[in-house]
Amino acid sequence: MLSSVLNSDKAIAVNIKIIRIFTKMRDLLNDNLSLRLEIEDIKKKMNNHDKNIELVFSYLDELVERKEEKKERTQIGYKKVKD
């Protein structure tokens, strides 16, 4: 605030530098915000992928259990005659 009130060349230069620094800080914060939003989107997608992978594994477990509980079926069609 003092640099904007004073009327010397040095005060003007300091005031300009302060404004540039705040501008760069604002840009950095905006970049960080966009990065943070992108990371959150990726986290949501990964969470959905985790749920889908768990679902696939549960289906695979069910299929394995069905295969283990397989009943003997009577064959249909032509049967070989034993000599």
PAZAPA-4460 file (N, C-alpha, C; in steps of 0.05 Angstrom, whole numbers, plus 32768, in hexadecimal, padded with zeros to 4 digits):
% residues 83
    n_x    n_y    n_z   ca_x   ca_y   ca_z    c_x    c_y    c_z   seq   type   mol
   8011   7FE8   8000   8000   8000   8000   8012   8019   8000     1      M     A
   8027   8018   800F   8039   802F   8011   8046   8035   7FF6     2      L     A
   804C   801F   7FE7   8059   8024   7FCD   8046   8031   7FB9     3      S     A
   802C   802E   7FBC   801A   803C   7FAA   8015   8059   7FB2     4      S     A
   801A   8060   7FCB   8016   807B   7FD5   802F   808C   7FCF     5      V     A
   8046   8080   7FD3   805F   808F   7FCE   8062   8096   7FB0     6      L     A
   8070   80AC   7FAB   8071   80B5   7F8F   808E   80B5   7F85     7      N     A
   809E   80A1   7F8C   80B9   809F   7F82   80BB   8089   7F6D     8      S     A
   80D1   808A   7F5E   80D5   8075   7F49   80D7   8059   7F56     9      D     A
   80E5   8058   7F6C   80E8   803E   7F7A   80CD   8034   7F84    10      K     A
   80BD   8045   7F8F   80A2   803D   7F99   8091   8033   7F82    11      A     A
   8092   8040   7F6B   8083   8038   7F54   808C   801D   7F4A    12      I     A
   80A6   8019   7F49   80B1   7FFF   7F40   80A9   7FE8   7F53    13      A     A
   80AA   7FEE   7F6D   80A1   7FDA   7F81   8084   7FD4   7F7E    14      V     A
   8073   7FE8   7F79   8057   7FE4   7F76   8051   7FD3   7F5D    15      N     A
   805F   7FD8   7F47   805C   7FC8   7F2F   8064   7FAB   7F34    16      I     A
   807A   7FA7   7F42   8083   7F8B   7F48   806E   7F7D   7F5A    17      K     A
   8063   7F8B   7F6D   804F   7F7F   7F7F   8036   7F77   7F6E    18      I     A
   802E   7F88   7F5C   8016   7F81   7F4C   801D   7F69   7F3A    19      I     A
   8035   7F68   7F2E   803C   7F51   7F1E   803D   7F37   7F2E    20      R     A
   8048   7F39   7F47   8049   7F22   7F58   802D   7F17   7F5E    21      I     A
   801B   7F29   7F65   7FFF   7F21   7F6A   7FF2   7F15   7F51    22      F     A
   7FF8   7F20   7F3A   7FED   7F15   7F21   7FF7   7EF9   7F1D    23      T     A
   8012   7EF5   7F21   801D   7EDA   7F1E   8011   7EC6   7F33    24      K     A
   800D   7ED0   7F4B   8001   7EBF   7F60   7FE5   7EB7   7F58    25      M     A
   7FD6   7EC9   7F4D   7FBB   7EC3   7F44   7FBB   7EAE   7F2E    26      R     A
   7FCE   7EB1   7F1B   7FD0   7E9E   7F05   7FD8   7E82   7F10    27      D     A
   7FEB   7E82   7F23   7FF3   7E68   7F2F   7FDB   7E5B   7F3D    28      L     A
   7FCC   7E6B   7F4C   7FB5   7E5F   7F5A   7FA0   7E55   7F46    29      L     A
   7F9C   7E63   7F30   7F89   7E59   7F1B   7F93   7E40   7F0F    30      N     A
   7FAD   7E3E   7F0A   7FB9   7E25   7EFF   7FB5   7E0F   7F12    31      D     A
   7FBB   7E14   7F2C   7FB7   7DFF   7F40   7F9A   7DF7   7F43    32      N     A
   7F88   7E09   7F40   7F6C   7E03   7F42   7F64   7DF0   7F2A    33      L     A
   7F6D   7DF7   7F13   7F66   7DE6   7EFC   7F73   7DCB   7EFE    34      S     A
   7F8C   7DCA   7F08   7F99   7DB0   7F0D   7F8A   7DA0   7F22    35      L     A
   7F82   7DAD   7F37   7F73   7DA0   7F4D   7F59   7D95   7F42    36      R     A
   7F4B   7DA4   7F31   7F31   7D9A   7F26   7F36   7D82   7F14    37      L     A
   7F4C   7D83   7F04   7F52   7D6C   7EF3   7F59   7D53   7F03    38      E     A
   7F68   7D57   7F19   7F6F   7D41   7F2A   7F56   7D35   7F37    39      I     A
   7F43   7D46   7F3F   7F2A   7D3C   7F4B   7F1A   7D2C   7F36    40      E     A
   7F1A   7D35   7F1D   7F0C   7D26   7F08   7F19   7D0B   7F05    41      D     A
   7F34   7D0A   7F05   7F42   7CF1   7F02   7F3C   7CDE   7F1A    42      I     A
   7F3B   7CE9   7F32   7F34   7CD9   7F49   7F19   7CCD   7F47    43      K     A
   7F06   7CDD   7F3D   7EEA   7CD2   7F3A   7EEA   7CBC   7F25    44      K     A
   7EF8   7CBF   7F0F   7EF9   7CAA   7EFB   7F06   7C91   7F06    45      K     A
   7F1C   7C95   7F15   7F2A   7C7E   7F21   7F18   7C6F   7F34    46      M     A
   7F08   7C7E   7F43   7EF6   7C72   7F56   7EE1   7C61   7F47    47      N     A
   7ED7   7C6C   7F31   7EC4   7C5D   7F21   7ED1   7C44   7F15    48      N     A
   7EEA   7C46   7F0D   7EF8   7C2F   7F02   7EFC   7C1A   7F17    49      H     A
   7F02   7C22   7F2F   7F05   7C0F   7F45   7EEC   7C00   7F4A    50      D     A
   7ED5   7C0E   7F4A   7EBC   7C00   7F4E   7EB6   7BED   7F38    51      K     A
   7EBC   7BF5   7F1F   7EB7   7BE3   7F08   7EC9   7BCA   7F09    52      N     A
   7EE2   7BCE   7F12   7EF4   7BB7   7F14   7EEA   7BA4   7F29    53      I     A
   7EE1   7BAF   7F40   7ED6   7B9D   7F55   7EBE   7B8E   7F4B    54      E     A
   7EAD   7B9B   7F3B   7E96   7B8E   7F30   7E9E   7B77   7F1D    55      L     A
   7EB2   7B7C   7F0D   7EBB   7B67   7EFA   7EC6   7B4F   7F0A    56      V     A
   7ED6   7B55   7F1F   7EE1   7B3F   7F2F   7ECB   7B2F   7F3D    57      F     A
   7EB6   7B3D   7F46   7EA1   7B2E   7F53   7E92   7B1C   7F3F    58      S     A
   7E8E   7B26   7F26   7E82   7B15   7F12   7E94   7AFD   7F0B    59      Y     A
   7EAE   7B02   7F0A   7EC1   7AEC   7F05   7EBF   7AD7   7F1B    60      L     A
   7EBE   7AE0   7F34   7EBB   7ACE   7F4B   7EA2   7ABD   7F48    61      D     A
   7E8C   7ACA   7F41   7E73   7ABB   7F3D   7E76   7AA6   7F27    62      E     A
   7E83   7AAD   7F11   7E86   7A9A   7EFC   7E98   7A82   7F04    63      L     A
   7EAC   7A88   7F13   7EBE   7A72   7F1D   7EAE   7A60   7F2F    64      V     A
   7E9E   7A6B   7F41   7E8D   7A5B   7F53   7E7A   7A4A   7F43    65      E     A
   7E6E   7A55   7F2F   7E5B   7A45   7F1E   7E69   7A2E   7F10    66      R     A
   7E82   7A34   7F07   7E91   7A1F   7EF9   7E98   7A08   7F0C    67      K     A
   7E9F   7A0F   7F25   7EA6   79FB   7F39   7E8E   79EB   7F41    68      E     A
   7E76   79F6   7F41   7E5D   79E8   7F48   7E50   79DB   7F30    69      E     A
   7E60   79D6   7F1C   7E55   79CB   7F03   7E49   79AF   7F07    70      K     A
   7E31   79AA   7EFE   7E24   7991   7F00   7E2B   797F   7EE8    71      K     A
   7E2A   7965   7EED   7E2F   7952   7ED7   7E16   7952   7EC5    72      E     A
   7E1B   7956   7EAC   7E04   7956   7E99   7E04   793C   7E8A    73      R     A
   7DEC   7933   7E84   7DEA   791B   7E73   7DEF   7924   7E56    74      T     A
   7E00   7914   7E4A   7E06   791A   7E2E   7DEF   7914   7E1C    75      Q     A
   7DEC   7925   7E08   7DD7   7920   7DF5   7DE4   791B   7DDA    76      I     A
   7DD6   790F   7DC8   7DE1   790A   7DAE   7DEC   78EE   7DAB    77      G     A
   7DFD   78E9   7D98   7E07   78CE   7D93   7E1B   78C6   7DA9    78      Y     A
   7E19   78AD   7DB1   7E2B   78A2   7DC5   7E3C   788D   7DB8    79      K     A
   7E54   788C   7DC0   7E66   7877   7DB5   7E5F   785D   7DC2    80      K     A
   7E5F   7848   7DB1   7E5A   782E   7DBB   7E74   7821   7DC3    81      V     A
   7E75   7817   7DDC   7E8E   780A   7DE6   7E8F   77EE   7DDC    82      K     A
   7EA5   77E5   7DD1   7EA8   77CA   7DC8   7EB3   77B7   7DDD    83      D     A
***
